[in-house]
Amino acid sequence: MVKPKRIIIKEEYCIGCRLCEIYCVTKHSCAKEIIKMYKEKKIASESGICFEEKGSISFAIQCRHCDDAPCLEACITGAMFRDKDTGRVLHNKEKCVGCWMCVMVCPVGVVKISQSEKRVASKCDLCIDREFPACVENCPNEAIYVVDYEGKKITKE
Amino acid sequence: MAKSKNISDFVIERDQNRCIKCHACVRVCANDVHFKDDATSEVASDDSKCVGCHFCEDLCPTGALVIRKNPSETRENAHWKKEYIYRIVRQAETGGIVLTGMGCDRPYKNYFDHILLNAAQVTNPSIDPLREPMELKTFIGRKIDAVNLDDLNWKTTSIDEIMSGLLELEVPIMFSAMSFGSISLNACKAIAEAAKLCGTYWNTGEGGLHQSLYPYADRAIVQIASGRFGVSSEYLSRAAAVEIKIGQGAKPGIGGHLPGEKVSQEISLTRMIPQGSDAISPAPHHDIYSIEDLRQLIFAIKETVDYKKPVGVKIAAVHNVAPIASGIVRAGADFITIDGVRGGTGAAPVVIRDNVGIPIEIAIAVVDQRLRDEGIRNQISIVAAGGFRTSSDIIKAITLGADAVYIGTSALIALGCHVCQKCYTGKCNWGIATQDPYLTRRLNPEIGTKRLCNLLRAWSLEMKEMLGGMGINAIESLRGNREQLRGIDLSEIELKILGIKHAGESW
């Protein structure tokens, strides 16, 4: 099985600006420009990020794309599947019936109930069509970064 | 009726067509400038709290924010300028000393801007630093008067032994004294690691050496100031060099005060004072009232470090700087740090910062000349500090006679600082001059180290270009080589003090 790259969180450098969410939503919407998307209400998706905050500590967590993903076992329709080429856990909206079993079993709580579409779950796809996920690319303090399957940091240079 | 005037320095222009109400600005501003207006559901701003640090402007994903200078003007008056009027208003309301941060911002003559560099033409060739070796290596410390080659037994003595006790710098730029307390631990870490990676030194300031900075201690110049915070024999033995701080350019003759609320557990352990107690550095060292007293302290430290490490003295550039420097050499110091009027600080009374001291350009020139006249220049290294903005400022300082320079403000700007001069509030949005755990996390030391290394690399490349242009291949050949400088728009007395010729005069 191909091992997916992962997003690592450095919570000690998260400044709590939540820009990762904004760029995630923009990336997954039909309008790729932030202002247009927000102003013209073209928001087509939820952010795949769960932002947690308490006191001065905050962090943004995305789907871990677990090796033994419980959501794959729990999915009754096969909507949640592992992509053979990248090893990522992906979600097929067409097949999803909204039973929320994936939401129930996710050990880190990053599968969300979609607010924009009915009976569909929503989660991070590691920005399938680009090398750097939008959240990582736009984090102002490098509080989230990508590592390959061996745990080596992937940088732009 | 004396009603308080609106004294907001800045106005925040929010383009509501661009604002997507993501509330990033609301979340990040430490001064609580931005807020969600429940009545209109729009994001609004309170201009009077804005300090002009531009954190929100830089972070805004849509560029909806522009911070502008407040255009509201009092009737134009060359004498009663707006800032003086508002300062009086503030003092009439509070009855206190007006504090500020960073260095002097008055438009005093900047001598760096009135000095021009030479270049080689026809009669001597210029050098291409990309093709030929170019050396910026600098040694800080007492250099021996002469090496008697006949007396040396080269089988038992190596050149390293002759040069022992000197600091070896790959670039003649060090990071100046900024204590853990005045700046955050993350900022200290970034500076310390950059110094280690780039082969230069950083200075602990008066805050002691935090445990997590021990790996960088071999590149640390530790400071002993009037409060003696964090000083122990271990502190001295870990360091590369020791610096006795008498004064600093931003507030000569004034002590320091770190308020108790900033003395967290970490700072209390590092400074060796009780948690929550005010850290007060007296104005003078109470055991130093003369050059002889200074000599005693210098040699007490030298005894402790076994005469293996250079011991320096830092003073502010004041009117009598040249004779004081001469005394410091005779007191046995290995390097002298001179901090000019534009040197920065975390907190100082604004009247002191803006009105006390002399420019560093002049101080370097007079100290170097005085020590050369007395034949003791080789016994000490001169480290200049106070407002170096570009590599050309540094080249000019070295040509005037400095051995190396300290950069403080430039290093902080590389870390994000926008010189808003509000360091004393402890609410630095960039995570530099603050101890608030919510704010310090904004400075990722990994990014900071990278940026500082980039800055030093860029400046050393530029310095090599300038050196090559002058046909010089080592910074050592430029040191005190004032024939390479020409003054422009300077009076005769200024030229005489700087020891340089006017533009147009040949050798």
Interface residues (C-beta under 8 A of the other chain):
Chain A: K10 E12 Y13 C14 I15 G16 C17 R18 L19 I22 Y23 I34 I35 Y38 K39 G55 S56 N138 P140 N141 E142 A143
Chain B: N17 R18 I20 K21 C22 H23 A24 R27 V28 D58 L59 P61 T62 D436 P437 Y438 R441 R442 N444 E446 I447
